[in-house]
Amino acid sequence: MDPALKTQLRRKVLDASDDFGLQKILSSSFVRQMTDSMQASASDMAYSISALLEYPHHINTLNDAEAEKNKKLLSRGQAKEGQNENVNTRNVQ
């Protein structure tokens, strides 16, 4: 993000926070610059990991549902494949 836009955004957030009575709306953190356009702050990573650790069952539920769906699709595909083999063997004989 352009540094001038960052400064302007910071000023607007602080002004709006005063209007709503919010204090300490911005915090300082270490930032890792991954590429020219991608950076991650230590606090963002900490919140992300914390959220994953607090609610892992949502992830597992989605993975389990996806795995079950894939099993059904696979079994249907194998059944269709078996039917096609029967048709092919009938045509050959």
DAPE-V365875 format. One record per run of one state. SS is the DSSP state (helix for helix, strand for strand, loop for the rest). FROM is the first residue (numbers start at 0). LEN is the number of residues. If there is no record, write none. Layout:
{{SS | FROM | LEN} {SS | FROM | LEN}}
This chain:
{{loop | 0 | 2} {helix | 2 | 17} {loop | 19 | 11} {strand | 30 | 3} {loop | 33 | 5} {strand | 38 | 3} {helix | 41 | 13} {loop | 54 | 1} {helix | 55 | 37} {loop | 92 | 1}}
